[in-house]
């Protein structure tokens, strides 16, 4: 494990948003992960922030709503396309995504949410703010393209408490 500055990981992480996504993972008695392709990494409130978007109808929504921490794991050596596709289409309500699907939940350093062992870049985050997207506050083109059913995301702002690589010796 090699701790790194989150700024050094931004380019690599955001490139994955366009290439199939990254894993958002929550802990608890039955850990769950989902694929996210829309997120933001930046600096707010004098701290590094990773903002993830989750729709209310997702199984992950209730988990993240009730969690203090979450992790984001980024594939590095292997694209994990099949695993990302599965994690983004199957619901944790119906299936354990860690059993027989090519990904492993591994302990994080300071979060009760696990990381994805097959990924090489990880962010551990503590939720510091939650904001609902609302009609009337979004560009009409974005609304028409992304929210024709008004199924808006909820934004979870997580302070980055750890950023590290597990793919380097």
N, C-alpha and C positions, 0 to 999 in steps of 0.2 A: 504494500500500500504506500502510495506517495501522495501526500497532501499537496494540493496546488491552489493557486489563486483562481477564483471563479472567472476572472477576466481572461485567463489563459484558456478557458474551456468554452467560451461563448461561441466562437466561430464554428468549432466542431459540432457543438450541440445544435445550433440553429440550422446547420446544413442538414442534420438528420430530420428536422421538422418537414423538410421538403422531400426527403427520400424514404418515407415510410414511417417516420415517427420515432419516439422514444418510449420507455416504460415509466408510467406513474404507478407507484406501489404504496399500499397501505398495510399496516400491521394489524394485530389483534389475534383473536382465537383462530380465525380463518383468513390469513393474508390474501390479498387480491391485487392484481395488477391490471392495468389497461394501457392501451396505446394512445398517446396524445401526439398530435401534429401541430396543434396551435398552442403556443406558450410564448413567454417572454422572459428574458433574463436582463436585469438592470439594477439600478441603484435608486432606492427611495427611502425616506425617513432615516437617512444616515446609515443605511445598511444595505448589503447586497440582497436582492429579492428575485425569486423565481416565481413567476405567475403562471398557474396552470388553469385551464378551462375545462369544466365538467358540466355536462347537461344533467338536469334534475332526474331524468328518466333512467340514467345509468345506475347500475348497482353500486358503483364506486362512489356516487354522490353522497349517499347516507354515511358511508364509511369515512370519507374525507371531512364531511360536515362535523362528525363527532370525534375526529382525530386531532391530536395536537401536532403531529408530525407526518410528513410524507417524504418519499424519496423519488428521485428521478434518475434512471439508469440509461446510459447511452451506449449502444453497440459500437465497438471500435474495431476489433480484428475480424469479426464475422458480422455481416449485415443483419442476420437474424430475421430476414424478411418473412419467412413462414411463421415464426413465433410472434412477430409484431402483428401480422395479419390475423392470426388466431386471437391474440389478446385484445385486438380491437373489434372483433366480431362476436366472440363468445362472451356470455355473461357469467360473472362470478356467482350469480344466483344459481346457475345450473351446473357449473363445472368448476373443479379445482384446476386452475390454469397451470399449476406447478407440478401436477402429476401426469407424467407421460407426454408432455407437450414441449420438451426441449429447453425449458428454463427452470432455474433453481432459485428459490428464495434463500438468501444468505444474510447473516446478521450484519446490520449497519453498526457504525461506531457509536453514535450518540442519538440514534433515532429508534423508536420501537417499531418502525416500519422497516422491512427488510430491503436489501438491494437485490438486483438481478445478477447472479454470480457470473453469467456468461457475458456480461457487459464489462467494459473496461473503464468507464468514466461515470462517476456518481456524484449526486448532489443530495445532501440531507437537509431538509427544510422544516422549519417550525412555522405553522400558520400564524400570521399576525393580522390579517385583514381578509374579509370576505365581502364581495360585492356582486349583486345580481345585475345582469344586463337587463335593460328595459327598453321597450318599444318607444320610439320618439327620440332616442339618444344615439341612434346608429345611422350611418350613411345609408340612404335608400338602396344603393347598388349592393352594398354588403348584405343588407337585410334580404333583398330579393334573391341573391345568390346563395346565401348561407342559412337564412332563417325564414323560408317561405311559410313554414308552419308555426312561426313565432315560438319555436322551441329553443329559447336563448340559453346560453351557457351561464354558469355562475363562475366568477373568477376568484381563485384562492391565491392569495399573496403569501408566499412562504419565505421567511428570512433564511438565507443559505447559512447553515451553521457548520457545514463541512462540505468540501469539494475535494475529491481525490480520485486517483487512478489506481486500478488494480491490474492493469495490463502491462505494467513495466516491472522489470526485475529490480 
